[in-house]
Amino acid sequence: MPETFPHPETNGSPYLPQMAEVRRAEKMTELEKFFALRFPDGRALGHQPGQFVEVSLWGIGEAPISICSSPTDAEGFELCVRASGSVTNALHRLEAGSQVGIRGPFGRGYPMSEMEGSDVLVVAGGIGLAPLRSVIRYVLAHRDRYGRLIILYGAKHPSELLFTEELRDWERREDVELHLTVDRPDEAWQGHVGVITTLFPRLTLQAAQTFAVVTGPPVMYRFVLLELLGKGIPLDQILFSLERRMKCGIGKCGHCQINGKYCCQDGPVFTFPELKVLWEASEAVAPVR
């Protein structure tokens, strides 16, 4: 296997990965590990918030992973990986200095330009904060282009909260409204207790000027949607990110197809009207990892 591959943007092939170096690898929870990566030539990944990459390990396989950093971040790009299969478990064994193959970025991200001038409501459940972190960091990097930034984040247990240092930073900022909750508190937890929908009653929103971006476990989507509709947020301003067996990333293998739509290309970000069509075609939806 060559040490590096030509990038798809330079040779026209989306099938060939380019090697990237792991700059940092840090355990975040029992299941999640954080990776900061860079390409040897120092070029940017060139992604948009909400997109994903295909990460490969020689002799093991390839898996789609959401990008959790903003394209405005200075160096490289970042991933948060949950150990859930052969590839992701192998990734968890990597340390700084290791190399992985990267294809992408792929998919349709969040319409950040369209959202300018509006309030942004981020609703994240569990590892759903990982892809939405790219949105949060993008908004903070262009703070004057957006209105209120409201973050609702829930986890089952305090030990499962991700990016805890950043959560503390966001909580201290006057231009961020952060609301945290856990289902099962420990003795040290002093915050809100309950599922993420129990945070909605405390919100006062200007619905017509609010974009809601949502990622989390499938069971969460329907109940969060009811809360968003109850707040009067326009349907085309409600955005979900999902994953359905994405394999190739370029709409060729068909594994992620639902009713003629490919999650890897038409998504993974969908507006509620688009998602409604997919729900009517299939109940098998899953969150981006």
Order of alpha helices (4+ residues) and beta strands (2+ residues): alpha-beta-beta-beta-beta-beta-alpha-beta-beta-alpha-beta-alpha-beta-beta-beta-alpha-beta-beta-beta-beta-alpha-beta
